[in-house]
């Protein structure tokens, strides 16, 4: 049986039976004291980067909210707390490197981000597949995962004898470790170093975005984020994109993030000439997939796995996101925006890409079609096997009752309800 044809069931989602590798990962950090102080974080970042200037200090307020929110998450185990802190230090290091590059090369500000293709859509609604498929077209600039983690090089480092960027090498090593510890993550959302990722990582440099919600239970940060205009942080992200484009081309971006669905106003303000593509899928299918992935990861990062709580949080969070989308969808220009229905996209991937190319005034050349076909052949659906989901059995959630919560979304977009257990 091929990997792609396998169907797997996570039988121990709520009461995990840890593998030796998982036990080792948890035990290795079980006694570690994790410093979540602002000054401790920034001091370590300065030491790693060999730089001092973070730019405008206004980011510190958001950093403090991040740190307080993480400290309040009593369910986060030491390994999870350590992982979040490591990410926060990484964002601070990245900010130092970016601000240093910008100061040394003010001409970066003259770089133009022209007519990017920007994808928004619920997590698990086909956005990653659509992004990576279009990004196979070598005429477009995209953000591979390894680059998203460390967008600005450490210019003190050199490529190894094989010519591999040290940032890519670090990402490959971390990926291999992740596959050993949580092998089924690949079946749900493969985070291979070379796959194209979300530019939302770049907002981490400004300590903005909803990214923190995916790795910790942080209602304090969620409420802060939702209460503040995100336009300045989308503007900061655009500055980072300028730096990346200055470092290497090509010069037309393909971008994507689920968060964009609740930030259509800031998105349109900061990228006024963009082509906007929004994917739409039955929210019940989206939620069951996302929360299964999160609950599976919780066996490592949390003291205990609590599937009903994960389901409740993300059902509410997805509703907030979609209500914002329904409210703001008409802010996007009709001649430069497209709603992609999941069932239509899945029935003919390349036909949908051709519609997007027409909207973006991008010719589907023979070379581009070959690149897209090659990507499709190398990345069949369910490449590592399919996960069997069970909302009722694993989370105690009735799919039909949950779907009623999203009637407003089905009324706005002609989405097909799926058979979601």
Secondary structure, DSSP 8 states (H G I E B T S, - for coil): --GGG-EEE-TTSSS----HHHHHHHHHTTT------HHHHHHHHHHHHT----S-TTHHHHHHHHHHHHHT-TTB-HHHHHHHHHHHHHHHHHHHHHHHHHHH-GGGGG----S-EEEEE-TTSSHHHHHHHHHTSTTSB--BHHHHHT-S--TT----TT---HHHHHHHHHHHHHHHH-TTHHHHH---TTSB--THHHHGGGT-SSGGGGTS--HHHHHHHHHS--HHHHHHHHHHHHHHHHHS--SSBEEE-GGGGG-HHHHHHHSTT-EEEEEE--HHHHHHHHHHHHHHHHHHHBSS--HHHHHHHHHHHHHHHHHHHHHHGGGS-GGGEEEEEHHHHHH-HHHHHHHHHHHTT----HHHHHHHHHHHHHS-TTTT-EEE--IIIII---HHHHHHTTHHHHHHS--------
